[in-house]
Amino acid sequence: MSQADESYYQILIQKYREGTATEEELKVFFGLLSTTELDALLEAQMSVDVDELLAAERIAVEKPRRKLWWVPLAGAAALLIAVLFAVVFNQQHSVKNDHVVFDKDISPGKNQATLKLASGKTIYLNESKQGIVLAAGGIRYNDGTALPEGLPLADQKLTASTVRGGQYQLTLPDGTKVWLNAASSITFPGSFDGQQKRSVSTSGEVYFEVAKMSVSGQRIPFLVSSAGQELEVLGTHFNINSYTDEVAVRTTLLEGSVRVHDLSGNEVMLKPGQQSQQRSGKEISVLSVNTSSQVAWKDGNFQFEEESLGAILRQVARWYDVEVSYEDPALQNEQFVALSTRYTKVSTLLNKLQQAGKAAFRIEGKRIIVSKK
């Protein structure tokens, strides 16, 4: 390996780890993984023996469990996982190649949202910006740029909303950070000053990093209402999925503590790593989950763990703003384990799903049609 090649490969690995590699650079990166060209650099950067890990993983792959991993996640751990599964996946599918070239393709979602004021005025948030910060003095984007329509917010009630194919991040007046997934919303006051509790309401899927707030030593609780339940929060990180087309309202706790109430007076306290599930007419249930898979969307990724094709394509439908129809409804129950970036065209996902399962896909306009292979 020449010094010039080594320098280029190091840049390529770094871009992959940071999630900034272009499509062309990703093709080069994955092509190199099938050779030994990158082994020394990967082992040096990550202090691992790639051959030993691959050998161990080959044993695991012999288990009759479908594994589907594709395209990058940011970070060193995700890079290592991608290295392992890129090689294993190529070995598993070297004979069987179901790659489909679609006549049409659909681009992923992007940063797009609106902010509606109490007066009825709607502010269309800049797609080139990643988020906004709200304060009593007005509104600005995360990069410090003021919104031209920025107004004093103290006496306002506001609603931030995304459409299908949209996402956005905002910082509430108390410093709480909120991420809105596609087709989601949050309603909140322009100021929490002088209030004994901080109350907001949400729909769709929303991730929170709640700021602690107190007055004269008295903690001010943070309350979230969504789809027939209320959460009481004190300085915590959590995710709420309350889409109406899902079978349950899911609240996943990453850090801190959350008390979940339903309309019947049932109550549960969540610990980090737990998820509450509220189904219509049933008591709240609690189970332990891998939290990273529940909030992967916030970091620009899909992460599925033994997820059904129906659940996967519901996420795909919201993010790519498409409709999905099944010629064979039983295919919705196919199970997958998968990692993917959310920033590729939909054909990338469909090809990998088709390679790993029993379903075939075609795109007609803004509709994905699922049939049996």
BATOR-691550 format. One record per residue (C-alpha): residue number from 1; x, y, z. Coordinates in pm, whole numbers, always signed. Example, Ala and Ser with C-alpha at 12.3 -4.5 7.8 and 13.67 -1.06 7.14 Angstrom:
BEGIN
PT  num    east   north      up
PT    1   +1230    -450    +780
PT    2   +1367    -106    +714
This chain:
BEGIN
PT  num    east   north      up
PT    1      +0      +0      +0
PT    2    +150    +333    -105
PT    3    +156    +631    +129
PT    4     -95    +809     -95
PT    5    -330    +507     -85
PT    6    -302    +481    +294
PT    7    -384    +849    +335
PT    8    -688    +814    +108
PT    9    -809    +500    +289
PT   10    -779    +671    +627
PT   11    -990    +960    +500
PT   12   -1242    +711    +360
PT   13   -1269    +523    +691
PT   14   -1307    +849    +882
PT   15   -1585    +970    +651
PT   16   -1761    +635    +690
PT   17   -1738    +652   +1070
PT   18   -1878   +1007   +1071
PT   19   -2156    +925    +825
PT   20   -2036   +1188    +572
PT   21   -1923    +957    +290
PT   22   -2085   +1008     -50
PT   23   -2260    +724    -236
PT   24   -1952    +683    -459
PT   25   -1720    +672    -156
PT   26   -1944    +409      +7
PT   27   -1918    +191    -304
PT   28   -1538    +216    -289
PT   29   -1538    +144     +86
PT   30   -1752    -169     +63
PT   31   -1554    -288    -240
PT   32   -1234    -266     -36
PT   33   -1393    -462    +250
PT   34   -1409    -768     +29
PT   35   -1027    -756      +0
PT   36    -758    -740    +268
PT   37    -667    -385    +168
PT   38    -823    -218    +472
PT   39    -751    -484    +737
PT   40    -435    -327    +878
PT   41    -585     +22    +898
PT   42    -905    -107   +1060
PT   43    -714    -309   +1317
PT   44    -486     -12   +1394
PT   45    -774    +234   +1433
PT   46   -1000      +3   +1632
PT   47    -752    -221   +1817
PT   48    -921    -540   +1698
PT   49    -817    -848   +1504
PT   50   -1058    -848   +1210
PT   51    -990   -1212   +1115
PT   52   -1065   -1338   +1467
PT   53   -1390   -1143   +1484
PT   54   -1494   -1258   +1139
PT   55   -1423   -1619   +1235
PT   56   -1640   -1586   +1544
PT   57   -1915   -1420   +1345
PT   58   -1914   -1693   +1079
PT   59   -2007   -1941   +1353
PT   60   -2295   -1721   +1465
PT   61   -2421   -1680   +1108
PT   62   -2475   -2057   +1080
PT   63   -2771   -2020   +1316
PT   64   -3106   -2027   +1130
PT   65   -3183   -1661   +1194
PT   66   -3211   -1413    +909
PT   67   -2964   -1127    +948
PT   68   -2977    -825    +725
PT   69   -2731    -539    +773
PT   70   -2660    -271    +520
PT   71   -2518     +77    +469
PT   72   -2355    +279    +745
PT   73   -2426    +389   +1095
PT   74   -2201    +656   +1242
PT   75   -1945    +568   +1508
PT   76   -1664    +321   +1563
PT   77   -1882     +42   +1701
PT   78   -2118     +68   +1404
PT   79   -1821     +64   +1168
PT   80   -1696    -259   +1320
PT   81   -2042    -415   +1294
PT   82   -2069    -304    +932
PT   83   -1726    -452    +853
PT   84   -1830    -786    +998
PT   85   -2165    -807    +830
PT   86   -2060    -663    +495
PT   87   -1821    -957    +452
PT   88   -2064   -1214    +592
PT   89   -2351   -1077    +384
PT   90   -2141   -1094     +66
PT   91   -2052   -1457    +148
PT   92   -2414   -1551    +215
PT   93   -2545   -1394    -103
PT   94   -2260   -1456    -347
PT   95   -2470   -1717    -531
PT   96   -2818   -1578    -488
PT   97   -2848   -1228    -633
PT   98   -3198   -1077    -640
PT   99   -3086    -723    -715
PT  100   -3360    -533    -891
PT  101   -3317    -221   -1102
PT  102   -3627     -14   -1043
PT  103   -3765    +200   -1327
PT  104   -3852    +465   -1069
PT  105   -3710    +550    -730
PT  106   -3811    +759    -430
PT  107   -3588    +997    -238
PT  108   -3574    +994    +145
PT  109   -3730   +1254    +370
PT  110   -3559   +1575    +480
PT  111   -3571   +1858    +733
PT  112   -3911   +2018    +683
PT  113   -4159   +2144    +939
PT  114   -4395   +2426   +1026
PT  115   -4443   +2633   +1340
PT  116   -4799   +2753   +1399
PT  117   -4859   +3047   +1634
PT  118   -5169   +3112   +1847
PT  119   -5269   +3386   +1603
PT  120   -5300   +3124   +1329
PT  121   -4984   +3243   +1152
PT  122   -4777   +2954   +1012
PT  123   -4399   +2978    +980
PT  124   -4240   +2741    +728
PT  125   -3906   +2638    +875
PT  126   -3597   +2646    +656
PT  127   -3517   +2304    +506
PT  128   -3145   +2383    +500
PT  129   -3143   +2420    +880
PT  130   -3157   +2129   +1124
PT  131   -3354   +2288   +1403
PT  132   -3473   +2594   +1594
PT  133   -3430   +2738   +1942
PT  134   -3726   +2912   +2106
PT  135   -3695   +3168   +2382
PT  136   -3897   +3455   +2524
PT  137   -3705   +3695   +2299
PT  138   -3795   +3514   +1978
PT  139   -3690   +3227   +1753
PT  140   -3360   +3144   +1590
PT  141   -3214   +2851   +1402
PT  142   -2956   +2624   +1567
PT  143   -2677   +2796   +1376
PT  144   -2772   +3131   +1533
PT  145   -2959   +3272   +1232
PT  146   -3273   +3461   +1335
PT  147   -3603   +3373   +1169
PT  148   -3735   +3667    +971
PT  149   -4080   +3597   +1117
PT  150   -3942   +3559   +1471
PT  151   -4175   +3708   +1731
PT  152   -4173   +3744   +2111
PT  153   -4316   +3414   +2235
PT  154   -4399   +3466   +2603
PT  155   -4777   +3476   +2554
PT  156   -4791   +3239   +2260
PT  157   -4911   +2880   +2233
PT  158   -4721   +2709   +1954
PT  159   -4741   +2387   +1755
PT  160   -4443   +2250   +1564
PT  161   -4537   +1987   +1304
PT  162   -4372   +1767   +1043
PT  163   -4536   +1604    +744
PT  164   -4474   +1256    +601
PT  165   -4122   +1271    +466
PT  166   -4016   +1537    +717
PT  167   -3828   +1569   +1046
PT  168   -3707   +1855   +1264
PT  169   -3539   +1935   +1594
PT  170   -3630   +2215   +1833
PT  171   -3526   +2347   +2171
PT  172   -3817   +2455   +2392
PT  173   -3806   +2774   +2602
PT  174   -3695   +2577   +2912
PT  175   -3398   +2424   +2726
PT  176   -3565   +2087   +2663
PT  177   -3456   +1938   +2331
PT  178   -3714   +1770   +2111
PT  179   -3679   +1570   +1788
PT  180   -3987   +1522   +1568
PT  181   -4004   +1220   +1340
PT  182   -4213   +1220   +1022
PT  183   -4585   +1308   +1056
PT  184   -4545   +1422   +1417
PT  185   -4621   +1731   +1625
PT  186   -4575   +1897   +1963
PT  187   -4781   +2176   +2119
PT  188   -4623   +2387   +2395
PT  189   -4632   +2736   +2553
PT  190   -4396   +3014   +2452
PT  191   -4273   +3035   +2811
PT  192   -4281   +2810   +3118
PT  193   -4201   +3096   +3358
PT  194   -4432   +3118   +3658
PT  195   -4591   +2779   +3592
PT  196   -4602   +2500   +3849
PT  197   -4569   +2238   +3578
PT  198   -4445   +2226   +3219
PT  199   -4714   +2071   +3001
PT  200   -4685   +1975   +2634
PT  201   -4882   +1743   +2405
PT  202   -4755   +1530   +2117
PT  203   -4863   +1309   +1829
PT  204   -4663   +1072   +1611
PT  205   -4309    +999   +1732
PT  206   -4109   +1240   +1946
PT  207   -3778   +1206   +2130
PT  208   -3713   +1423   +2439
PT  209   -3409   +1532   +2633
PT  210   -3580   +1714   +2918
PT  211   -3398   +1999   +3092
PT  212   -3419   +2016   +3469
PT  213   -3600   +2323   +3600
PT  214   -3662   +2444   +3953
PT  215   -3783   +2758   +4131
PT  216   -3669   +2831   +4488
PT  217   -3542   +2474   +4514
PT  218   -3876   +2332   +4399
PT  219   -3851   +2103   +4094
PT  220   -4091   +2185   +3812
PT  221   -4225   +1861   +3661
PT  222   -4247   +1807   +3286
PT  223   -4573   +1650   +3163
PT  224   -4635   +1501   +2819
PT  225   -4984   +1410   +2694
PT  226   -5016   +1174   +2397
PT  227   -5286    +938   +2269
PT  228   -5466    +858   +2594
PT  229   -5172    +869   +2830
PT  230   -4974   +1123   +3031
PT  231   -4608   +1107   +3130
PT  232   -4461   +1278   +3433
PT  233   -4092   +1347   +3384
PT  234   -3805   +1485   +3590
PT  235   -3490   +1547   +3383
PT  236   -3476   +1251   +3146
PT  237   -3429   +1114   +2792
PT  238   -3717    +921   +2641
PT  239   -3904    +843   +2318
PT  240   -4280    +834   +2257
PT  241   -4426    +652   +1957
PT  242   -4799    +721   +1937
PT  243   -4875    +683   +1566
PT  244   -5239    +590   +1512
PT  245   -5149    +308   +1271
PT  246   -4939    +126   +1533
PT  247   -5092    -134   +1766
PT  248   -4972     +34   +2087
PT  249   -4841    +361   +2225
PT  250   -4478    +292   +2316
PT  251   -4276    +498   +2562
PT  252   -3907    +407   +2584
PT  253   -3686    +538   +2864
PT  254   -3314    +590   +2806
PT  255   -3218    +793   +3112
PT  256   -3381    +920   +3433
PT  257   -3734    +821   +3535
PT  258   -4083    +846   +3387
PT  259   -4422    +780   +3539
PT  260   -4684    +675   +3282
PT  261   -5059    +721   +3348
PT  262   -5347    +609   +3128
PT  263   -5703    +741   +3123
PT  264   -5824    +458   +3350
PT  265   -5591    +561   +3631
PT  266   -5337    +284   +3575
PT  267   -4979    +387   +3645
PT  268   -4631    +242   +3589
PT  269   -4283    +374   +3667
PT  270   -4019    +311   +3402
PT  271   -3650    +248   +3458
PT  272   -3381    +310   +3193
PT  273   -3394     +37   +2929
PT  274   -3766     -24   +2977
PT  275   -4058     +43   +2745
PT  276   -4425     +80   +2834
PT  277   -4684     -35   +2584
PT  278   -5040     +86   +2604
PT  279   -5298     -93   +2391
PT  280   -5657     +20   +2367
PT  281   -5869    -133   +2644
PT  282   -5574    -306   +2811
PT  283   -5352    -228   +3107
PT  284   -5009     -78   +3049
PT  285   -4741    -343   +3005
PT  286   -4367    -296   +3063
PT  287   -4079    -481   +2898
PT  288   -3704    -445   +2859
PT  289   -3582    -333   +2514
PT  290   -3269    -237   +2326
PT  291   -3314    +139   +2343
PT  292   -3078    +210   +2052
PT  293   -3318     +43   +1809
PT  294   -3608    +250   +1941
PT  295   -3438    +586   +1887
PT  296   -3218    +509   +1584
PT  297   -3439    +736   +1371
PT  298   -3321   +1039   +1569
PT  299   -2964    +977   +1452
PT  300   -3063    +920   +1090
PT  301   -3083    +540   +1095
PT  302   -3323    +248   +1071
PT  303   -3249     -31   +1320
PT  304   -3476    -334   +1332
PT  305   -3445    -630   +1570
PT  306   -3667    -923   +1476
PT  307   -3909    -668   +1331
PT  308   -4195    -766   +1104
PT  309   -4200    -651    +743
PT  310   -4530    -476    +817
PT  311   -4372    -268   +1096
PT  312   -4064    -193    +884
PT  313   -4267     -73    +587
PT  314   -4488    +147    +805
PT  315   -4172    +337    +900
PT  316   -4062    +340    +537
PT  317   -4403    +474    +430
PT  318   -4387    +767    +672
PT  319   -4026    +861    +597
PT  320   -4043    +825    +218
PT  321   -4402    +952    +200
PT  322   -4532    +650      +9
PT  323   -4821    +409     +30
PT  324   -4765     +35     +72
PT  325   -4991    -243     -51
PT  326   -4957    -621     -19
PT  327   -5063    -874    -280
PT  328   -5004   -1140     -12
PT  329   -5092   -1000    +335
PT  330   -4907   -1288    +506
PT  331   -4577   -1128    +401
PT  332   -4629    -861    +666
PT  333   -4527   -1119    +928
PT  334   -4179   -1185    +779
PT  335   -3914   -1106   +1044
PT  336   -3589    -914    +987
PT  337   -3285    -791   +1177
PT  338   -3152    -484    +998
PT  339   -2943    -168   +1016
PT  340   -2962    +108    +755
PT  341   -2913    +478    +705
PT  342   -3236    +670    +639
PT  343   -3064    +881    +375
PT  344   -3057    +648     +74
PT  345   -3326    +616    -190
PT  346   -3594    +361    -109
PT  347   -3468    +111    -370
PT  348   -3162     +44    -152
PT  349   -3379     -83    +131
PT  350   -3614    -275     -96
PT  351   -3327    -456    -267
PT  352   -3178    -569     +64
PT  353   -3516    -681    +196
PT  354   -3577    -874    -123
PT  355   -3237   -1045    -102
PT  356   -3299   -1158    +254
PT  357   -3665   -1261    +252
PT  358   -3958   -1403     +62
PT  359   -4097   -1071     -60
PT  360   -4051    -896    -394
PT  361   -4111    -525    -448
PT  362   -4204    -288    -725
PT  363   -4260     +87    -730
PT  364   -4557    +242    -907
PT  365   -4562    +618    -865
PT  366   -4568    +683    -490
PT  367   -4672    +328    -404
PT  368   -4464     +26    -303
PT  369   -4632    -301    -397
PT  370   -4524    -614    -208
PT  371   -4567    -958    -363
PT  372   -4435   -1307    -301
PT  373   -4118   -1407    -487
